[in-house]
Amino acid sequence: MKLGTLRRDGGTVAVRIDADEAVELGVPDVGALLQDPDWRTRAADGDGARHPLADLTLADWAPVVPNPGKVVCIGLNYRAHILEMGRQLPEHPTLFSKYPEALIGAGDPIEVPSYAGGALDWEGELAVIMGATARRASEDEAASTIAGYAVLNDLTMRDWQYRTPEWLQGKSFENTTPFGPYLVTSDEWTPGPELRTVVNGDTVQQVGTDDLVFAPEALVSYISQVFPLQPGDVIASGTPGGVGHARKPPRYLSDGDVLETVIEGLGRQRNDIVVPRDAD
């Protein structure tokens, strides 16, 4: 199934996306849907108001899970990206956090204050969305707790990121992380299809999503040894090679640029970069 959070009448509603329409499921968003232990049945049987997909644009889609309890991000998880950054393959996943205020929809503008706009970098990623609690789970157990997958771009302020050894400050600026447009359930999609990041029509990242050092079930298992993952929580599984910061000379995003992120089978994002002339 494909599940999304659709903006309607000043609010949002969770929908199932069928061949040519979005069907309302009677809850405000996908995060709320996933709180129901029987969410798969509820999603499959939902038969509320219907909206033709032809009448919708990317701007109609909110973040898949608008307010997750946790967004856990993984650094250095694609072999090619690790090598281009001059690092060794890690023994354990590198974890950092992002906050829900950073999340935007698949067609929303990426709004960056001018004081943080000097070194904006793209990081196309596969997002893993939890559908059940994982606490100290084995990898086999972890696999059954994954609801599905979506597209995410972990836009990064490199100058802020590297102010200190900790990355959080460069990773969680408000309204900078497109997430969606929808989730595809784990019984219908598994890592492998290609991820592409495109800047102003130029493909800058292109790789199969099975090049991960740590696969989704391994990430869920590892994180769950530290703290429980709950339904609706999100894992951003890391970015492949091709980021702007690693280029010589570096290449960064600027006001007016168009950032597109696509994963085959999971949909596409198109986001305009907006950097005001004066600091907010």
Secondary structure, DSSP 4 states (H G I P E B T S, - for coil): -EEEEEEETTEEEEEEE-SSEEEE-SSSSHHHHHTSTTHHHHHHH----EEEGGG--GGGBPPSSSS-S-EEEEES-BHHHHHHTT-PPPSS-EEEEE-GGGEE-TTS-EE--GGG-SSEE--EEEEEEESS-BSS--HHHHHTTEEEEEEEE--EEHHHHTTSS--GGGT--TT-EEB-S-EEETTT--S-SEEEEEETTEEEEEEETT-BSS-HHHHHHHHHTTS-B-TT-EEE----S--GGGSSS---B-TT-EEEEEETTTEEEEEEEE--SS--
